[in-house]
Amino acid sequence: MIELQNVTKKYNDFTAVDDISFKIDDGEVVGFLGPNGAGKSTTMNMITGYIEPTAGKIIVNGFDINQKSKQAKKQIGYMPENVPLYLELTVKEFISYMADLKLVKRKEKKEEIERVLKATGLEEVKGKLIRNLSRGYRQRVSLAGALVGNPPILILDEPTVGLDPIQVKEIRTLIKELGKKHTILISSHILAEISQMCNKIIIINKGKIMRTDKMSNIEEEVASKETEVTLTVEEADTKLSEIKDEIKEITSIKLLEDNGKDKKYILKYNGTEDIRKVLFKKCVEKDITIIEMKKKEVSLEEAFLKITEEGENK
């Protein structure tokens, strides 16, 4: 469990994190989202004890990160965005080194190294130098370092940044598997990516929490937003106005292009139902020749931008 209570971090006159509060329960996989410079990394550094908050309290599995720092830090495995890997070491040597840093008992060390190698899919490359690994495998090594000591909480800062689509998918699958045994907080600035790994999201912008909600609620909200259909037809201005009156879900019709013969319109409508079938029937009834009809849905990224913009305008 991670709990932040009215946490603020200031650097002279600049407020990086402004009076934020949230709670992450045991077993949750939570996405921590915000634009670059929103305060994500500062918050994560405070949770892990790397920097102290100016005000407020941070509790990690019952331990105050400031008052009982040693006990609190043992609860956390942290993977920063740019992990300082030792390129001259092999994968196994690096994990062994991390085990020493985390004071893993000598009699348990071998078994712990093998556990971490297996959990991160690094068994086949354990003898390779880190410098010879792909970016995707280096991210696995970074994650392995966080897993050493089997901490109940994992904090991952931009774990998929800089990876190609195949590597992103592999890391995403790995994180989802780890989520079965760990509480995980993942920072990112890409909502669509987070949506495939997390069951809850926290959105931060300019140091303030904009939204804390279940991922399913965000997706349902996106689905219910106003949707657009692009309709290209032959001359049909008056008839389209009639269709708007007959299909109550349509909120507006706007001419987008007119090439002299065909006209392209944007029709906006509310609701989760796809109106293209009804719209097609109405066009047929009114002898409107349809050249093209496409549906555009509000994306998760557009929803994320809207949430952050709404916060800026408050």
Number of C-alpha atoms within 10 A of each C-alpha: 18 19 18 20 15 16 20 23 23 13 9 6 6 9 16 21 26 20 18 18 16 14 14 18 13 15 15 19 26 27 29 27 27 26 17 12 13 21 22 26 20 18 24 21 17 21 27 21 19 12 14 20 22 16 15 15 20 28 19 23 20 14 18 19 23 17 12 13 14 13 15 21 21 17 20 24 23 24 21 19 17 12 15 8 16 14 14 13 16 19 29 22 18 23 26 20 17 19 22 15 11 13 12 17 12 11 8 11 18 13 11 21 24 16 16 23 23 13 17 22 16 20 15 9 15 18 13 16 17 23 15 12 16 12 17 21 20 19 26 23 26 25 26 25 24 23 29 25 24 17 17 18 28 24 23 25 22 20 24 22 16 12 16 11 9 10 18 18 16 16 20 18 14 17 22 16 14 17 20 12 15 20 22 29 24 24 26 24 21 18 22 13 17 22 18 14 20 22 16 21 24 22 24 26 24 20 21 22 22 19 17 17 13 15 21 14 12 19 14 11 14 20 18 15 16 17 22 22 21 19 22 22 20 16 16 18 13 8 14 20 12 13 17 18 11 12 14 10 15 21 15 13 20 11 14 12 12 13 7 8 8 15 19 20 21 20 19 18 22 17 13 14 11 13 18 14 8 11 20 15 12 19 17 11 9 13 12 17 15 16 12 10 16 12 15 12 15 15 15 19 15 12 17 22 15 12 16 22 13 11 16 12 6 5
